[in-house]
């Protein structure tokens, strides 16, 4: 897997606290929770068929087969 990029992110205190509680509930770090949520959003966008660049799959390093039901293959 390619090295991860670092991205500075500014959040409101309220959003940070909400994410921290959610991350704790899911046994993740806050960073892990944010990455998980962003990944899920991108998967949903791909699955919905909304605009995505052609090479998005390879850029995300995601195996989309695990997210596409058997009836869709």
C-alpha positions in Angstrom: 0.0 0.0 0.0 1.3 3.5 -0.8 2.4 5.8 1.9 -0.5 7.8 3.4 -0.7 11.5 2.8 -0.9 13.9 5.7 -3.6 16.5 5.5 -4.0 19.4 8.0 -7.6 19.6 9.1 -9.4 22.2 11.1 -12.6 21.2 12.9 -14.9 23.0 15.2 -14.7 22.0 18.8 -18.2 20.6 18.7 -17.5 18.5 15.6 -14.2 17.3 17.0 -16.0 16.2 20.3 -18.7 14.4 18.3 -16.1 12.6 16.2 -14.1 11.7 19.3 -17.2 10.1 21.0 -18.1 8.3 17.8 -14.5 7.0 17.4 -14.5 5.8 21.0 -17.8 3.9 20.4 -16.2 2.3 17.4 -12.9 1.6 19.1 -11.0 3.8 16.6 -8.7 6.8 16.9 -10.2 10.1 15.8 -7.9 10.0 12.7 -9.0 6.4 12.0 -12.6 7.4 12.3 -12.3 10.3 9.9 -10.5 8.1 7.4 -13.2 5.4 7.8 -16.0 7.9 7.3 -14.4 9.5 4.2 -13.7 6.1 2.7 -17.4 5.1 3.3 -18.6 8.3 1.6 -16.4 7.7 -1.4 -17.6 4.1 -1.7 -21.3 5.3 -1.5 -20.6 7.9 -4.2 -19.0 5.2 -6.4 -21.9 2.8 -5.8 -24.5 5.5 -6.5 -23.0 6.1 -9.9 -22.5 9.8 -9.3 -19.6 11.5 -11.0 -16.2 10.0 -10.2 -13.1 10.3 -12.2 -12.3 7.2 -14.3 -9.1 6.3 -12.3 -10.6 6.9 -8.9 -10.6 3.2 -8.0 -6.8 2.9 -8.4 -6.1 6.2 -6.6 -8.1 5.1 -3.6 -6.5 1.6 -3.5 -9.9 0.1 -2.8 -11.1 -3.3 -3.9 -14.6 -2.4 -5.0 -15.6 -6.0 -5.5 -16.2 -6.4 -1.8 -18.8 -3.5 -1.9 -20.7 -4.6 -5.0 -23.3 -7.2 -4.4 -23.3 -10.5 -6.3 -26.3 -9.4 -8.4 -24.4 -6.3 -9.6 -21.4 -8.2 -11.0 
